[in-house]
Amino acid sequence: MSENGIQVIKRLIYRRPQKVFLEFGVNDFKYRISADTVKSHLITMIDIIKAKSPNTKIYVQSVLPTDIDSLNNKIVNYNKEAESICLAKEVTSINLYPDFLKGNKIDSDLTIDGTHLSTAGYFNWRRLIDKYVN
């Protein structure tokens, strides 16, 4: 969950990485953590990175779709709000959501269980973020 992510960021950031990629939230939403809490965790992570390692470039990846319609509605709304947070905090937002859709759900070829990525899903993800990594 995001709370654990905050602890990971605190342990990682002392190394002053050139880039940090953040992607989290789907499990939070599955476990009914509120979008406000997830947004708060995102803001906290960004603020920690900026304070402790101001030269680190931050990339926030959207939460990917699932095969659950009600969850996807929450994810779409959260992704829009996360994008606004990124704009306000001057960090890069990467909207991957549409690149994983087939209809209005995650492409079944890109997932092993409707949430987690398959090998093909990871290849798709890698292709999409490659320009930010290199």
N, C-alpha and C positions, 0 to 999 in steps of 0.2 A: 504494500500500500504506500501511498504518498508520504506518510509519516516516516516510514523506513527510508524512502528516497531522500528526505531531508538529512537524515543521519549519514547516508552514503555521501551526499554532497559535502557535508561538513568534513568527512574523512578524506575525501578526494581532493578538495580544492586547494589544500596546502601545497600540492604539487604544481600549481599554477599552469594547468593545461592550456594549450593554444585554443582548443575548441571543446565545448561540451554539448552533447546532444541529449535533450530531455524528451522522453516519451513515456507517459504514464496516464492512468485514469480508468482504463476499461475495467480492471478488477475492482477498483473503488466503486464504480457505478454498479457492477454486478453485486457487490456486497452492500449496496444501498447507502454508500457514503454520499453526502449531499454534494451537489455541484459547487456550492459555496465553499465547502471544505476543500475540495480538490483545487479550486481556483486559489484559495488561500495558500495551499501548499506550493502551487506553481509560483506565486508571487514571492513566497519565502525563499524558495530555491534560487530564483533569479536574483533576489536581493543579497543572499549569501554569496553567490558567485561574484556579483558586481563589487561587493565590499571587500572580499578576501582576495580576489584575483581580477582586478579591473581590466586587464588586457585579454582576458579569455573571451572568445567569441561564443555566444550562446545561441543555440538553435533549438527551438521548441517544435516538436513534431506533433501533428494532430493525432487525436485518438482515432484508431481505425474502426471501420464498421464491424458489426457482428452479424449473426443470423437471427437476432432478436429485435423485432421492430420497435418495441417500447424502449429498449436500450439504445438503439440507433437514434431515436428522437432526442434523448438526453445528450448523446454524444454530439450530434449536430449542433445543438444549442451551446454546449460547452465549448466546442471547437471555435465557434464564432466569438464567444467571450474570451477565450484564450488568445485568439488572434488580436483582439482589442488590447489585451494586457500586453502582448508582445510589442504592439505598436507604441503604446504608452511608455514601456520600459526600454524601447529602442533595442529590441533583440529580434532575431530573424525567426519568423514563423514559417513552417513548412507544412502546407496542407496536402497530406497524402490520402485523405479520406476518399476523394473521388476515384483515385487510381486503384482502389481495391474493391470497388462496387461492381456488382452485376445485378442490374435492376435496382432494387433499393436495399440490398443486403450484401454482405461480403461475398465476393466471388468464391464459390465452393472449391475451386481449384487452388485457391491461395490460402486455405485454412485446413487445419486437421480436425477441428472440433467446433467451428463456428465463431471462434474467438482468436485462438492462437494460430500463428502462421505456419504453413507447410514449407517445405523446401522451396517450392515455386513462389510462395509468398515472400520468403526472405530474399530470393533473387530479385523479385519485383521491388521490394523495399530498398535493397542495395542499389539497384539501378537508379531509383528515384533520388536517393540522397548522395550518390557518388559525386555530383558536382559541388556539394557542400563540404564533403570530406576532403577532396583533393584540391 
